[in-house]
Amino acid sequence: MKLKTVFWFGSAFLCLLGTSLAKTIGGNVSPFDVNLTTAQKKAYLERHDHAFQALAERIRDPFVTLGPDGYYYVTGTTAGSHWGEQIGIRVWRSENLAEWEDLGFVWDLHKDGKAQGSWHFEQPIRNPQFKNPYAVWAPEIHYLNGTWWIPHCLNVGGHGLLKSTSGRPEGPYIALDPIQRTKIDSHLFQEADGTTYYCYQADYIAKMDEDMEKIVEDFHKLEHDGNHPLGYEGVLILKIDDFYLHIASGRYGYEPTNTYDLFYAVSKELYGPYGERRKMIKRAGHGNLFQDKQGRWWSTAFDHQMTDEWSLWLVPIEIEVTDDDVLVHVKDERFRPDAEDEEVVKKLSKSGIPEKWKNQVPWWRPE
């Protein structure tokens, strides 16, 4: 979850980009595929070959899931240290990924959190001068074991779960005890047999108890082939056929484009070891992959140069399963890693983090 870089373009370049990248569907479409009509969104969804803004609300780290009630739900970071008046978990739902209903804040940190005496306010404040010294980051929403769960973290560190006490996605939710009081980005993964795992940061995973209220083993660090970390945040685990995909995100200043990307590695064992590190989706940022009701695959995206506002974008992808691998094909070239990206990732797999970047934040740029 990094601060957004705002890109400014000259009018001539805007015209060229609008001509080359945006296809007119049932009327005029913004060059950056934003603020679309419902009909235009539905046309993009049907085509499944072009990324677009699905929800024009300010969201970072968007997470989409299809619930058992036939609705898609999305949540994400809706207020950070310097933006947003209300801190907590905001949720929207949709029957078609084109029209969204705002369910509002299903859990408010300063209202519900304080009433519940939640752990969040026990965390040390790092910057009391910030507009929001405490902010909820990167929530996900999952329907598991008969109710809804929201893994989330705090900007000052620490992560855990909210549990819906009604079995409904709109709650009310109660904050459970924290899983850990340091680090960020929590995620839930459940096997077909109901065994649930809790993950955090980029690569830590542990089995949970049957009530999903605590972990029952030490955290295991997932490993993959190569000398470079898969990512440094945004952990996501998927199982496709007999394969597990370990996914994480990161922005690395020593890569050619300094974009916020999704990376992945594949294994036939949940705890690995995983295979080679590959760049999966360029400019997607911290997000997730999901299938729609027609079985088509999408990735969420929010941090890219197609617009200067964080919001929910959907990127069409295809997933190919072979005898020994899972390949992710990005259908929109704006989000597809190119040959240079792939070559750099291969070199970094051998060399590891460049010497100049050691002890620096990964997105640092030397002056």
ROGUVO-385465 format. One record per residue (C-alpha): residue in one letter; residue number from 1; y, z, x. Coordinates in pm, 1 decimal, decimal comma. Example, Ala and Ser with C-alpha at 12.3 -4.5 7.8 and 13.67 -1.06 7.14 Angstrom:
REM ROGUVO-385465
+------+------+----------+----------+----------+
: resn : resi :       c2 :       c3 :       c1 :
+------+------+----------+----------+----------+
:    A :    1 :   -450,0 :    780,0 :   1230,0 :
:    S :    2 :   -106,0 :    714,0 :   1367,0 :
+------+------+----------+----------+----------+
//
This chain:
REM ROGUVO-385465
+------+------+----------+----------+----------+
: resn : resi :       c2 :       c3 :       c1 :
+------+------+----------+----------+----------+
:    M :    1 :      0,0 :      0,0 :      0,0 :
:    K :    2 :    287,0 :   -130,9 :    201,6 :
:    L :    3 :    652,6 :   -193,6 :    132,6 :
:    K :    4 :    713,5 :   -539,0 :     -7,5 :
:    T :    5 :    885,2 :   -798,4 :    206,9 :
:    V :    6 :   1130,7 :  -1002,6 :      3,1 :
:    F :    7 :   1133,1 :  -1372,7 :     84,6 :
:    W :    8 :   1439,6 :  -1586,2 :     22,5 :
:    F :    9 :   1413,5 :  -1962,5 :    -10,9 :
:    G :   10 :   1666,8 :  -2244,3 :     -4,6 :
:    S :   11 :   1704,6 :  -2454,1 :   -317,3 :
:    A :   12 :   1554,8 :  -2762,1 :   -154,5 :
:    F :   13 :   1242,8 :  -2571,3 :    -56,9 :
:    L :   14 :   1216,3 :  -2420,0 :   -405,2 :
:    C :   15 :   1222,8 :  -2767,0 :   -554,4 :
:    L :   16 :    955,3 :  -2892,2 :   -313,6 :
:    L :   17 :    736,1 :  -2589,0 :   -373,0 :
:    G :   18 :    773,8 :  -2615,4 :   -746,5 :
:    T :   19 :    666,5 :  -2979,3 :   -733,6 :
:    S :   20 :    371,5 :  -2931,6 :   -500,9 :
:    L :   21 :    226,2 :  -2601,8 :   -619,4 :
:    A :   22 :    305,8 :  -2553,9 :   -986,6 :
:    K :   23 :    137,7 :  -2774,6 :  -1244,1 :
:    T :   24 :    308,1 :  -2816,2 :  -1577,9 :
:    I :   25 :     81,0 :  -2690,4 :  -1854,0 :
:    G :   26 :    203,9 :  -2734,8 :  -2208,6 :
:    G :   27 :    568,4 :  -2723,9 :  -2102,0 :
:    N :   28 :    776,3 :  -2616,1 :  -1807,3 :
:    V :   29 :    622,9 :  -2361,4 :  -1570,4 :
:    S :   30 :    811,8 :  -2157,9 :  -1312,2 :
:    P :   31 :    757,1 :  -2277,9 :   -954,7 :
:    F :   32 :    606,7 :  -1936,9 :   -887,6 :
:    D :   33 :    395,5 :  -1922,3 :  -1204,8 :
:    V :   34 :    573,6 :  -1617,1 :  -1344,0 :
:    N :   35 :    699,1 :  -1518,2 :  -1688,3 :
:    L :   36 :    456,8 :  -1758,0 :  -1854,8 :
:    T :   37 :    397,2 :  -1795,7 :  -2225,0 :
:    T :   38 :     66,5 :  -1680,9 :  -2370,4 :
:    A :   39 :    -37,1 :  -2044,9 :  -2411,6 :
:    Q :   40 :     36,1 :  -2120,6 :  -2047,3 :
:    K :   41 :   -163,9 :  -1817,6 :  -1931,2 :
:    K :   42 :   -457,7 :  -1919,0 :  -2149,0 :
:    A :   43 :   -446,6 :  -2269,0 :  -2004,6 :
:    Y :   44 :   -457,4 :  -2130,3 :  -1648,4 :
:    L :   45 :   -742,2 :  -1898,1 :  -1745,0 :
:    E :   46 :   -941,0 :  -2188,6 :  -1886,4 :
:    R :   47 :   -875,4 :  -2409,8 :  -1583,5 :
:    H :   48 :   -977,3 :  -2134,3 :  -1339,3 :
:    D :   49 :   -826,3 :  -2313,1 :  -1040,9 :
:    H :   50 :   -472,6 :  -2175,0 :  -1009,0 :
:    A :   51 :   -334,2 :  -1824,3 :   -953,5 :
:    F :   52 :    -66,6 :  -1693,2 :  -1188,8 :
:    Q :   53 :    116,3 :  -1382,9 :  -1306,5 :
:    A :   54 :    -91,4 :  -1233,1 :  -1587,6 :
:    L :   55 :    132,1 :   -932,7 :  -1660,0 :
:    A :   56 :    504,7 :   -923,5 :  -1582,8 :
:    E :   57 :    521,5 :   -548,7 :  -1519,8 :
:    R :   58 :    597,2 :   -381,2 :  -1188,3 :
:    I :   59 :    255,7 :   -285,3 :  -1049,4 :
:    R :   60 :    112,8 :   -243,9 :   -702,2 :
:    D :   61 :   -257,9 :   -219,4 :   -622,7 :
:    P :   62 :   -366,2 :   -362,4 :   -960,9 :
:    F :   63 :   -719,5 :   -284,0 :  -1079,5 :
:    V :   64 :   -877,4 :   -467,1 :  -1376,3 :
:    T :   65 :  -1201,1 :   -379,4 :  -1554,5 :
:    L :   66 :  -1373,7 :   -501,2 :  -1870,2 :
:    G :   67 :  -1459,1 :   -209,2 :  -2095,2 :
:    P :   68 :  -1756,2 :   -173,8 :  -2332,8 :
:    D :   69 :  -1515,4 :   -219,5 :  -2625,2 :
:    G :   70 :  -1438,8 :   -578,7 :  -2522,5 :
:    Y :   71 :  -1093,9 :   -501,5 :  -2383,1 :
:    Y :   72 :   -977,0 :   -560,2 :  -2028,1 :
:    Y :   73 :   -789,1 :   -263,7 :  -1883,3 :
:    V :   74 :   -545,4 :   -268,0 :  -1594,1 :
:    T :   75 :   -377,5 :     12,5 :  -1404,9 :
:    G :   76 :   -217,7 :     45,1 :  -1063,7 :
:    T :   77 :     66,1 :    207,3 :   -875,3 :
:    T :   78 :    359,1 :    208,6 :  -1116,1 :
:    A :   79 :    601,5 :    435,8 :   -928,6 :
:    G :   80 :    635,5 :    501,4 :   -558,0 :
:    S :   81 :    857,3 :    720,3 :   -344,4 :
:    H :   82 :   1173,2 :    520,9 :   -421,5 :
:    W :   83 :   1109,7 :    337,9 :   -750,6 :
:    G :   84 :    998,0 :    421,8 :  -1101,4 :
:    E :   85 :   1117,8 :    713,1 :  -1312,1 :
:    Q :   86 :    782,5 :    833,4 :  -1448,1 :
:    I :   87 :    500,9 :    934,6 :  -1213,1 :
:    G :   88 :    139,4 :    911,2 :  -1323,7 :
:    I :   89 :   -118,1 :    670,1 :  -1460,4 :
:    R :   90 :     -1,4 :    385,5 :  -1681,6 :
:    V :   91 :   -258,1 :    159,3 :  -1850,9 :
:    W :   92 :   -245,9 :   -173,4 :  -2034,7 :
:    R :   93 :   -523,5 :   -346,6 :  -2227,7 :
:    S :   94 :   -594,9 :   -704,0 :  -2334,2 :
:    E :   95 :   -860,8 :   -895,9 :  -2522,8 :
:    N :   96 :   -799,2 :  -1217,4 :  -2330,2 :
:    L :   97 :   -614,9 :  -1143,9 :  -1999,5 :
:    A :   98 :   -310,3 :  -1323,6 :  -2142,7 :
:    E :   99 :   -166,5 :  -1083,0 :  -2402,1 :
:    W :  100 :   -128,1 :   -719,5 :  -2296,7 :
:    E :  101 :    -73,6 :   -400,2 :  -2493,9 :
:    D :  102 :     98,0 :   -113,7 :  -2314,0 :
:    L :  103 :    -91,8 :    212,9 :  -2368,8 :
:    G :  104 :    180,4 :    397,9 :  -2180,3 :
:    F :  105 :    126,7 :    680,0 :  -1935,0 :
:    V :  106 :   -215,7 :    822,3 :  -2013,9 :
:    W :  107 :   -159,5 :   1100,2 :  -1757,9 :
:    D :  108 :    182,6 :   1215,7 :  -1640,8 :
:    L :  109 :    194,0 :   1404,2 :  -1311,5 :
:    H :  110 :    490,8 :   1622,2 :  -1400,2 :
:    K :  111 :    382,3 :   1686,5 :  -1758,9 :
:    D :  112 :      1,3 :   1685,4 :  -1768,3 :
:    G :  113 :    -48,1 :   1773,1 :  -1403,9 :
:    K :  114 :    174,7 :   2079,8 :  -1423,5 :
:    A :  115 :     25,2 :   2190,1 :  -1755,6 :
:    Q :  116 :   -323,5 :   2167,6 :  -1601,8 :
:    G :  117 :   -221,3 :   2340,3 :  -1278,2 :
:    S :  118 :   -358,1 :   2039,2 :  -1092,0 :
:    W :  119 :   -413,6 :   2030,4 :   -717,3 :
:    H :  120 :   -147,1 :   1765,6 :   -661,9 :
:    F :  121 :    135,4 :   2018,8 :   -636,8 :
:    E :  122 :    -52,5 :   2218,3 :   -373,4 :
:    Q :  123 :    -17,9 :   1928,5 :   -128,9 :
:    P :  124 :    258,9 :   1962,8 :    131,7 :
:    I :  125 :    571,1 :   1756,4 :     64,6 :
:    R :  126 :    658,5 :   1533,1 :    356,9 :
:    N :  127 :    995,4 :   1395,0 :    246,8 :
:    P :  128 :   1179,0 :   1624,7 :      2,2 :
:    Q :  129 :   1479,2 :   1389,2 :      5,3 :
:    F :  130 :   1277,3 :   1109,6 :   -158,0 :
:    K :  131 :   1338,6 :   1024,0 :   -521,4 :
:    N :  132 :    969,3 :   1098,1 :   -584,2 :
:    P :  133 :    834,5 :   1338,8 :   -318,3 :
:    Y :  134 :    503,2 :   1324,0 :   -505,2 :
:    A :  135 :    379,2 :    985,5 :   -626,5 :
:    V :  136 :     41,2 :    876,8 :   -761,0 :
:    W :  137 :    -98,2 :    579,5 :   -570,3 :
:    A :  138 :   -365,6 :    317,7 :   -632,6 :
:    P :  139 :   -539,6 :    441,9 :   -948,4 :
:    E :  140 :   -849,4 :    260,7 :  -1073,1 :
:    I :  141 :  -1006,6 :    288,3 :  -1418,9 :
:    H :  142 :  -1384,7 :    292,9 :  -1482,0 :
:    Y :  143 :  -1609,3 :    348,6 :  -1782,1 :
:    L :  144 :  -1910,6 :    544,6 :  -1653,1 :
:    N :  145 :  -2153,3 :    792,1 :  -1807,5 :
:    G :  146 :  -2000,0 :    771,3 :  -2152,4 :
:    T :  147 :  -1633,4 :    824,0 :  -2067,5 :
:    W :  148 :  -1341,3 :    694,3 :  -1861,6 :
:    W :  149 :  -1259,4 :    798,7 :  -1506,7 :
:    I :  150 :   -951,1 :    736,5 :  -1294,7 :
:    P :  151 :   -987,6 :    772,7 :   -918,5 :
:    H :  152 :   -643,4 :    802,5 :   -757,6 :
:    C :  153 :   -458,0 :    942,8 :   -460,5 :
:    L :  154 :   -121,8 :   1093,0 :   -367,0 :
:    N :  155 :    141,1 :    941,0 :   -141,6 :
:    V :  156 :    132,0 :   1258,3 :     69,4 :
:    G :  157 :   -246,9 :   1238,7 :    104,1 :
:    G :  158 :   -534,5 :   1371,2 :    -99,0 :
:    H :  159 :   -748,6 :   1206,6 :   -365,5 :
:    G :  160 :   -973,0 :   1282,7 :   -660,9 :
:    L :  161 :  -1062,9 :   1199,2 :  -1020,0 :
:    L :  162 :   -920,6 :   1221,7 :  -1368,2 :
:    K :  163 :  -1173,6 :   1244,1 :  -1653,5 :
:    S :  164 :  -1109,2 :   1142,6 :  -2013,7 :
:    T :  165 :  -1207,8 :   1437,4 :  -2233,8 :
:    S :  166 :  -1214,6 :   1219,5 :  -2545,9 :
:    G :  167 :  -1424,1 :    930,3 :  -2414,8 :
:    R :  168 :  -1127,3 :    700,7 :  -2484,9 :
:    P :  169 :   -933,0 :    504,7 :  -2222,0 :
:    E :  170 :   -602,9 :    647,2 :  -2345,1 :
:    G :  171 :   -731,3 :   1000,3 :  -2280,3 :
:    P :  172 :   -636,5 :   1277,4 :  -2279,2 :
:    Y :  173 :   -737,4 :   1313,5 :  -1913,8 :
:    I :  174 :   -796,4 :   1626,1 :  -1711,4 :
:    A :  175 :   -757,0 :   1642,9 :  -1335,0 :
:    L :  176 :  -1073,7 :   1757,7 :  -1159,9 :
:    D :  177 :  -1068,0 :   1942,6 :   -827,9 :
:    P :  178 :   -971,8 :   1715,1 :   -537,3 :
:    I :  179 :  -1251,0 :   1547,2 :   -347,4 :
:    Q :  180 :  -1045,6 :   1562,2 :    -29,0 :
:    R :  181 :   -696,2 :   1683,9 :     56,7 :
:    T :  182 :   -624,2 :   1416,9 :    317,8 :
:    K :  183 :   -633,7 :   1035,8 :    326,0 :
:    I :  184 :   -584,7 :    793,1 :     36,8 :
:    D :  185 :   -736,5 :    521,6 :   -184,6 :
:    S :  186 :  -1035,0 :    643,9 :   -386,0 :
:    H :  187 :  -1295,8 :    425,1 :   -555,3 :
:    L :  188 :  -1609,8 :    468,5 :   -768,1 :
:    F :  189 :  -1928,1 :    262,8 :   -741,0 :
:    Q :  190 :  -2234,5 :    310,5 :   -963,2 :
:    E :  191 :  -2583,1 :    169,0 :   -914,3 :
:    A :  192 :  -2787,4 :     32,2 :  -1205,1 :
:    D :  193 :  -2992,1 :    354,9 :  -1211,4 :
:    G :  194 :  -2679,1 :    560,9 :  -1274,1 :
:    T :  195 :  -2638,7 :    700,8 :   -923,2 :
:    T :  196 :  -2265,8 :    723,6 :   -858,3 :
:    Y :  197 :  -2083,6 :    707,8 :   -525,2 :
:    Y :  198 :  -1732,7 :    810,4 :   -434,6 :
:    C :  199 :  -1543,2 :    614,6 :   -168,9 :
:    Y :  200 :  -1206,3 :    655,8 :     -0,9 :
:    Q :  201 :   -969,6 :    495,4 :    252,2 :
:    A :  202 :  -1142,0 :    177,8 :    378,9 :
:    D :  203 :  -1498,9 :    268,7 :    461,5 :
:    Y :  204 :  -1613,2 :    618,5 :    360,7 :
:    I :  205 :  -1878,2 :    675,3 :     92,9 :
:    A :  206 :  -2082,2 :    967,5 :    -43,9 :
:    K :  207 :  -2318,7 :   1027,3 :   -336,6 :
:    M :  208 :  -2189,6 :   1231,2 :   -631,0 :
:    D :  209 :  -2363,5 :   1483,2 :   -853,6 :
:    E :  210 :  -2480,3 :   1381,7 :  -1202,3 :
:    D :  211 :  -2165,3 :   1525,5 :  -1362,5 :
:    M :  212 :  -1945,6 :   1321,1 :  -1125,1 :
:    E :  213 :  -1740,2 :   1626,5 :  -1037,4 :
:    K :  214 :  -1824,7 :   1662,3 :   -668,1 :
:    I :  215 :  -2002,9 :   1490,8 :   -381,3 :
:    V :  216 :  -2347,5 :   1613,9 :   -278,7 :
:    E :  217 :  -2357,3 :   1491,4 :     81,9 :
:    D :  218 :  -2128,9 :   1437,2 :    377,8 :
:    F :  219 :  -1925,4 :   1119,5 :    375,0 :
:    H :  220 :  -2087,6 :    825,6 :    552,0 :
:    K :  221 :  -1871,3 :    575,3 :    743,0 :
:    L :  222 :  -1972,2 :    217,4 :    671,4 :
:    E :  223 :  -2016,1 :      1,9 :    979,4 :
:    H :  224 :  -2025,3 :   -374,2 :   1026,0 :
:    D :  225 :  -2079,5 :   -623,9 :   1306,7 :
:    G :  226 :  -1787,9 :   -655,6 :   1546,7 :
:    N :  227 :  -1525,4 :   -443,2 :   1717,5 :
:    H :  228 :  -1239,0 :   -465,7 :   1469,6 :
:    P :  229 :  -1208,2 :   -238,7 :   1163,1 :
:    L :  230 :  -1278,9 :   -412,8 :    834,3 :
:    G :  231 :   -948,2 :   -283,0 :    695,5 :
:    Y :  232 :   -759,5 :     43,5 :    684,2 :
:    E :  233 :   -733,8 :    107,7 :    307,9 :
:    G :  234 :   -825,6 :    -25,0 :    -36,5 :
:    V :  235 :  -1202,2 :     33,9 :    -25,1 :
:    L :  236 :  -1408,5 :   -151,6 :   -287,1 :
:    I :  237 :  -1787,7 :   -183,9 :   -324,3 :
:    L :  238 :  -1952,0 :   -456,9 :   -532,1 :
:    K :  239 :  -2318,0 :   -538,0 :   -585,6 :
:    I :  240 :  -2402,2 :   -901,9 :   -652,9 :
:    D :  241 :  -2771,5 :   -980,4 :   -696,3 :
:    D :  242 :  -2942,6 :   -800,0 :   -407,1 :
:    F :  243 :  -2631,7 :   -783,8 :   -188,5 :
:    Y :  244 :  -2359,6 :   -525,4 :   -142,0 :
:    L :  245 :  -2006,2 :   -632,6 :    -59,3 :
:    H :  246 :  -1794,1 :   -387,7 :    136,3 :
:    I :  247 :  -1430,5 :   -483,6 :     78,9 :
:    A :  248 :  -1111,4 :   -338,0 :    226,8 :
:    S :  249 :   -751,4 :   -444,1 :    269,8 :
:    G :  250 :   -498,1 :   -450,8 :    549,6 :
:    R :  251 :   -189,9 :   -614,1 :    694,1 :
:    Y :  252 :   -212,3 :   -679,7 :   1066,7 :
:    G :  253 :    102,1 :   -765,9 :   1260,6 :
:    Y :  254 :    -95,8 :   -942,4 :   1530,1 :
:    E :  255 :   -232,2 :  -1199,5 :   1286,2 :
:    P :  256 :    -34,8 :  -1526,1 :   1255,3 :
:    T :  257 :    105,8 :  -1468,0 :    904,9 :
:    N :  258 :    129,2 :  -1086,5 :    884,7 :
:    T :  259 :      3,0 :  -1099,7 :    525,2 :
:    Y :  260 :   -164,5 :   -824,4 :    322,0 :
:    D :  261 :   -520,5 :   -949,5 :    280,1 :
:    L :  262 :   -867,7 :   -861,3 :    153,9 :
:    F :  263 :  -1156,1 :   -858,2 :    403,3 :
:    Y :  264 :  -1528,3 :   -822,1 :    338,0 :
:    A :  265 :  -1872,8 :   -783,0 :    489,7 :
:    V :  266 :  -2219,5 :   -813,9 :    332,9 :
:    S :  267 :  -2540,1 :   -609,2 :    349,2 :
:    K :  268 :  -2864,0 :   -563,4 :    155,0 :
:    E :  269 :  -2832,1 :   -186,2 :    199,5 :
:    L :  270 :  -2549,9 :     14,8 :     46,2 :
:    Y :  271 :  -2501,3 :    222,8 :    358,9 :
:    G :  272 :  -2538,7 :    -85,0 :    577,6 :
:    P :  273 :  -2519,7 :   -191,0 :    845,1 :
:    Y :  274 :  -2298,0 :   -471,5 :    718,2 :
:    G :  275 :  -2262,2 :   -817,7 :    867,8 :
:    E :  276 :  -1961,0 :   -993,0 :   1012,7 :
:    R :  277 :  -1605,4 :   -918,4 :    903,4 :
:    R :  278 :  -1441,6 :  -1205,4 :    717,3 :
:    K :  279 :  -1106,5 :  -1260,5 :    552,4 :
:    M :  280 :  -1182,8 :  -1296,1 :    183,4 :
:    I :  281 :   -854,1 :  -1352,5 :      0,7 :
:    K :  282 :   -522,9 :  -1404,3 :    173,0 :
:    R :  283 :   -216,5 :  -1230,0 :     28,0 :
:    A :  284 :   -419,3 :  -1044,0 :   -236,1 :
:    G :  285 :   -324,9 :   -700,9 :   -104,1 :
:    H :  286 :   -504,9 :   -394,6 :   -236,4 :
:    G :  287 :   -685,2 :   -505,7 :   -550,3 :
:    N :  288 :  -1026,9 :   -574,9 :   -698,7 :
:    L :  289 :  -1268,3 :   -847,8 :   -803,5 :
:    F :  290 :  -1403,9 :   -874,9 :  -1158,8 :
:    Q :  291 :  -1574,4 :  -1115,8 :  -1397,8 :
:    D :  292 :  -1420,9 :  -1222,0 :  -1727,4 :
:    K :  293 :  -1610,8 :  -1256,1 :  -2055,7 :
:    Q :  294 :  -1706,0 :  -1613,0 :  -1964,8 :
:    G :  295 :  -1857,1 :  -1499,4 :  -1632,8 :
:    R :  296 :  -1576,3 :  -1644,1 :  -1418,7 :
:    W :  297 :  -1469,4 :  -1444,2 :  -1114,3 :
:    W :  298 :  -1110,8 :  -1336,0 :  -1045,1 :
:    S :  299 :   -931,3 :  -1126,1 :   -787,5 :
:    T :  300 :   -618,4 :   -928,2 :   -860,9 :
:    A :  301 :   -321,7 :   -979,6 :   -628,0 :
:    F :  302 :     28,3 :   -837,3 :   -605,0 :
:    D :  303 :    178,8 :   -861,2 :   -254,6 :
:    H :  304 :    261,1 :  -1221,7 :   -170,5 :
:    Q :  305 :    552,8 :  -1458,4 :   -129,7 :
:    M :  306 :    509,7 :  -1635,4 :   -462,9 :
:    T :  307 :    748,8 :  -1384,1 :   -621,7 :
:    D :  308 :    968,0 :  -1097,8 :   -507,7 :
:    E :  309 :    832,8 :   -860,0 :   -774,7 :
:    W :  310 :    508,8 :   -666,4 :   -750,4 :
:    S :  311 :    303,4 :   -750,7 :  -1058,7 :
:    L :  312 :    -48,7 :   -837,4 :  -1172,3 :
:    W :  313 :   -154,8 :  -1181,6 :  -1053,3 :
:    L :  314 :   -500,1 :  -1327,3 :  -1107,7 :
:    V :  315 :   -654,5 :  -1544,7 :   -837,7 :
:    P :  316 :   -952,0 :  -1765,6 :   -936,8 :
:    I :  317 :  -1254,2 :  -1741,8 :   -707,4 :
:    E :  318 :  -1616,1 :  -1851,2 :   -702,4 :
:    I :  319 :  -1899,1 :  -1646,9 :   -554,1 :
:    E :  320 :  -2193,5 :  -1825,8 :   -397,4 :
:    V :  321 :  -2513,0 :  -1631,7 :   -329,1 :
:    T :  322 :  -2753,0 :  -1772,2 :    -70,2 :
:    D :  323 :  -3080,8 :  -1636,7 :     65,0 :
:    D :  324 :  -2904,4 :  -1421,3 :    320,7 :
:    D :  325 :  -2535,1 :  -1409,2 :    236,3 :
:    V :  326 :  -2261,0 :  -1397,2 :    -25,0 :
:    L :  327 :  -1975,7 :  -1644,7 :     14,1 :
:    V :  328 :  -1640,5 :  -1607,4 :   -161,3 :
:    H :  329 :  -1455,8 :  -1933,8 :   -229,2 :
:    V :  330 :  -1087,2 :  -1904,3 :   -321,6 :
:    K :  331 :   -987,3 :  -2185,2 :   -557,0 :
:    D :  332 :   -608,2 :  -2164,2 :   -509,6 :
:    E :  333 :   -509,6 :  -2278,3 :   -161,1 :
:    R :  334 :   -210,8 :  -2041,7 :   -152,8 :
:    F :  335 :   -454,4 :  -1748,7 :   -136,0 :
:    R :  336 :   -727,0 :  -1920,1 :     66,0 :
:    P :  337 :   -772,3 :  -1826,1 :    433,6 :
:    D :  338 :   -721,0 :  -2135,4 :    649,3 :
:    A :  339 :   -891,4 :  -2240,5 :    971,7 :
:    E :  340 :   -642,1 :  -2048,8 :   1186,4 :
:    D :  341 :   -700,0 :  -1729,9 :    987,6 :
:    E :  342 :  -1075,6 :  -1760,7 :   1029,6 :
:    E :  343 :  -1046,2 :  -1829,9 :   1402,9 :
:    V :  344 :   -822,8 :  -1525,7 :   1457,4 :
:    V :  345 :  -1062,4 :  -1300,3 :   1264,0 :
:    K :  346 :  -1353,4 :  -1421,8 :   1478,6 :
:    K :  347 :  -1160,7 :  -1353,4 :   1799,2 :
:    L :  348 :  -1058,9 :  -1007,0 :   1680,9 :
:    S :  349 :  -1420,1 :   -930,8 :   1596,6 :
:    K :  350 :  -1496,2 :   -966,9 :   1966,9 :
:    S :  351 :  -1178,7 :   -819,5 :   2116,6 :
:    G :  352 :  -1094,5 :   -546,2 :   1866,1 :
:    I :  353 :   -737,6 :   -429,9 :   1807,4 :
:    P :  354 :   -505,2 :   -581,8 :   2071,5 :
:    E :  355 :   -401,2 :   -336,6 :   2340,0 :
:    K :  356 :    -31,6 :   -357,9 :   2247,0 :
:    W :  357 :   -108,2 :   -244,7 :   1891,9 :
:    K :  358 :   -312,8 :     59,9 :   1980,9 :
:    N :  359 :   -145,4 :    377,5 :   1854,5 :
:    Q :  360 :     85,0 :    165,4 :   1638,2 :
:    V :  361 :     66,2 :    100,8 :   1265,3 :
:    P :  362 :   -129,9 :   -224,4 :   1214,8 :
:    W :  363 :    164,8 :   -409,0 :   1056,9 :
:    W :  364 :    399,1 :   -321,1 :   1344,4 :
:    R :  365 :    583,1 :   -609,4 :   1509,4 :
:    P :  366 :    710,3 :   -575,4 :   1867,5 :
:    E :  367 :   1083,1 :   -633,2 :   1903,0 :
+------+------+----------+----------+----------+
//
